[in-house]
């Protein structure tokens, strides 16, 4: 799910940005990684050959963190050595990666799993009896079992591998939606949904005559759950809703939404892309009819995601794509189809990527999702309060409190400074990677009265020291632009 930029009219600083950058590019010591040994590589990055951090083995064969280790340092410090990409310089500065809501980095255990597949048993799945194919099939199906266990699905066949969460939503929209929606039916969404959860249903609504209804925001900038309850009716056939907002950082009470929706006979599809990587998600407890997520946001490879669907629903749905693997028998004039999940996995799947996702789940479960969530709540509050202390910064979404827990991200704007200019200077002059643009949530941004925002998003391998670097860099960036006003 890739966000595109919103372009504002260029301000004088923006017009001359490239000229202004060159004289300011000066190396600065990293504030929290002293005594780091570096070697030069051909890609003009500096890769650490050694550091003060001690590597922890979090591979599937040794994934539990000893309690004494967990008490001695932050989770970010303990896990950081397992992510090779973080140990480099970008534009002459030690990388501070704060774009995790867009995509997460991958631990060594995942990289090794991918490499092992392609080096040792690369073969197609479900189609041959030779040893390589048997091993590939076994590992691929083990990955499905791991996903099912990770979200507490009742059985592995409730997991369908897709290219990403976007394809998973399209699968439900075209397979379930076209078969079940009619003129007069209603599809209920919130204004804060990702484009991938809006556009497929717009297309299906055009084909079926169903209509879309949107839930707005409260004054706290959270989707209005009371309004959602009021909009639910016997006309509502499906509720499409996020678990955690990729812009607002707010979490919704999915268990309640599902219960209310089911009471009027509506199905519920949950976009869990921003929740599954960061907290315990139990589909049997939440009880959604469908749930989607992407591997690349949870330490896994790109190019693979999954759909969870209740067995009885998947069994009643027609195929989304036709081709090999999804059939029972093919005749000249008709075909019969395999049972789910094979029915929805036409053609050669992303075998290595699914296996890599399985390795990512091993890694995350080795740490513990509740431990990740607890640590990230602490980081989230620290990030929010640190940003709040900077003059002329506007943070979007609810304020954290004893009852309101924000996700570990903040979307924000600085008065009179374009968010893309902020992101550019942070990258070029400080090595800090954040996001700018509309984050694939244009209806939400319009509701907030803006066209774009900057976003800093954290994961468990980040720490407070990196947040401090970001805050100092942001203050320097603001001062830089103010000097031209």
Secondary structure as UniProt FT lines:
FT   HELIX           12..15
FT   HELIX           17..22
FT   TURN            23..24
FT   STRAND          37..40
FT   TURN            42..43
FT   STRAND          46..50
FT   TURN            60..61
FT   HELIX           67..72
FT   HELIX           75..80
FT   TURN            81..82
FT   HELIX           84..86
FT   STRAND          88..90
FT   TURN            91..92
FT   STRAND          93..94
FT   STRAND          96..97
FT   TURN            100..102
FT   HELIX           108..120
FT   HELIX           131..151
FT   HELIX           156..158
FT   STRAND          159..162
FT   HELIX           165..171
FT   HELIX           172..177
FT   HELIX           178..180
FT   TURN            183..184
FT   STRAND          186..190
FT   TURN            191..192
FT   HELIX           195..208
FT   STRAND          211..215
FT   TURN            219..220
FT   HELIX           225..231
FT   TURN            234..235
FT   STRAND          236..242
FT   TURN            246..248
FT   HELIX           254..263
FT   TURN            264..265
FT   STRAND          267..271
FT   TURN            273..278
FT   HELIX           283..286
FT   STRAND          290..294
FT   HELIX           295..297
FT   TURN            298..299
FT   STRAND          305..309
FT   HELIX           311..316
FT   STRAND          327..330
FT   STRAND          335..337
FT   TURN            340..341
FT   HELIX           342..344
FT   HELIX           351..367
FT   HELIX           369..388
FT   TURN            391..392
FT   STRAND          393..395
FT   STRAND          409..414
FT   TURN            415..416
FT   HELIX           419..430
FT   STRAND          432..433
FT   STRAND          435..437
FT   TURN            439..440
FT   HELIX           442..448
FT   STRAND          453..457
FT   TURN            460..461
FT   HELIX           464..482
FT   TURN            483..484
//
